[in-house]
Amino acid sequence: MNEWDVHRLLPVLPAGAMLLSESKLYRLTASEVSTLLKSGDLTVVEYARSLLEHIDAREPIVKAWAYLDKDLILDEARKLDQLLPEERGVLHGIPIGIKDVIYTKGINSMPQMQLIN
């Protein structure tokens, strides 16, 4: 077993349980994060910070992000944390990455950069 298999051994988390430190939250699956968010044992901001810390640590090697607005991510996470439970969708707090060839309003993407150049 390698370090990436460790999160597969986690049991279903009961309410109030936190098996991983905040810095290791990036290892959780979307289903595990969703469960923790719904129970209130995790905030979207806590999860976003863990993901951003992991990206900071790995990005110099991986070089996966053409554009990453950390302030925007944390601002949106704060807004999501303020929503009432009945206003939350099934993917509440689960982040996605958008390929840089897709035009995204307000974000510098490759199509926009090609138009500028």
Secondary structure, 3 states (H helix, E strand, C coil): CCHHHHHHHCCCCCCCCCCCCHHHHHHCCHHHHHHHHHHCCCCHHHHHHHHHHHHHHHHHHHCCCCCCCHHHHHHHHHHHHHCCHHHCCCCCCCCCCCCCCCCCCCCCCHHHHHHHC
